Amino acid sequence: MKVKVLFFGIAHDVTGFNQELAELGEGERVADIRRRYERRFPRLAELASSLVTAVNRA
């Protein structure tokens, strides 16, 4: 499943993205996508306690 990941505030500053499409594989959770971005952008991992993840199920 493809999901749209939106970046606001410091997450936008760190990644340089407003949004990006990411693939959510079978059995994966949103937390797995977040970990992928933390590996890709280590600064996000450093800021993890200050970041919020929200899911729009609509």
Backbone torsions as a table, in degrees:
resi	resn	phi	psi	omega
1	MET	NA	136.9	175.4
2	LYS	-90.8	136.6	177.0
3	VAL	-126.3	146.0	177.0
4	LYS	-92.1	122.7	178.7
5	VAL	-103.1	124.2	179.3
6	LEU	-104.8	141.8	-178.6
7	PHE	-120.1	126.1	179.7
8	PHE	-124.9	156.6	172.8
9	GLY	56.5	-130.3	-175.7
10	ILE	-64.1	-32.1	177.8
11	ALA	-63.8	-37.5	175.5
12	HIS	-66.2	-44.2	-179.7
13	ASP	-61.0	-41.5	-177.4
14	VAL	-70.6	-44.3	-174.9
15	THR	-88.3	-28.0	-173.9
16	GLY	80.1	5.9	-178.0
17	PHE	-104.0	144.8	165.1
18	ASN	-87.0	-41.3	178.5
19	GLN	-158.1	162.3	177.7
20	GLU	-156.3	146.5	173.8
21	LEU	-87.5	135.2	178.7
22	ALA	-128.7	150.0	178.7
23	GLU	-93.0	127.3	175.5
24	LEU	-105.6	107.1	-175.6
25	GLY	-76.0	167.7	178.3
26	GLU	-55.1	128.2	178.5
27	GLY	81.2	-4.5	179.1
28	GLU	-84.2	157.4	178.6
29	ARG	-119.7	168.7	178.1
30	VAL	-57.8	-36.3	178.8
31	ALA	-58.9	-31.4	178.2
32	ASP	-67.3	-39.5	176.4
33	ILE	-64.3	-43.4	179.3
34	ARG	-59.3	-43.7	178.5
35	ARG	-62.3	-36.9	176.7
36	ARG	-60.2	-44.1	179.0
37	TYR	-67.3	-34.1	177.7
38	GLU	-66.9	-34.8	176.0
39	ARG	-71.0	-38.7	-179.2
40	ARG	-71.0	-36.1	-179.4
41	PHE	-128.3	84.9	-175.1
42	PRO	-52.7	-27.6	178.4
43	ARG	-61.2	-32.2	177.0
44	LEU	-62.7	-38.3	177.7
45	ALA	-63.6	-39.0	178.2
46	GLU	-64.1	-31.4	-177.3
47	LEU	-95.8	5.8	-171.2
48	ALA	-51.0	-39.5	-177.9
49	SER	-70.0	-13.4	-179.9
50	SER	-104.0	-2.0	-176.7
51	LEU	-104.2	148.3	179.1
52	VAL	-120.7	139.5	175.0
53	THR	-110.9	130.4	178.2
54	ALA	-124.6	146.2	179.9
55	VAL	-121.2	125.1	174.9
56	ASN	-99.7	110.8	-175.3
57	ARG	-89.6	7.0	-177.9
58	ALA	-72.7	NA	NA
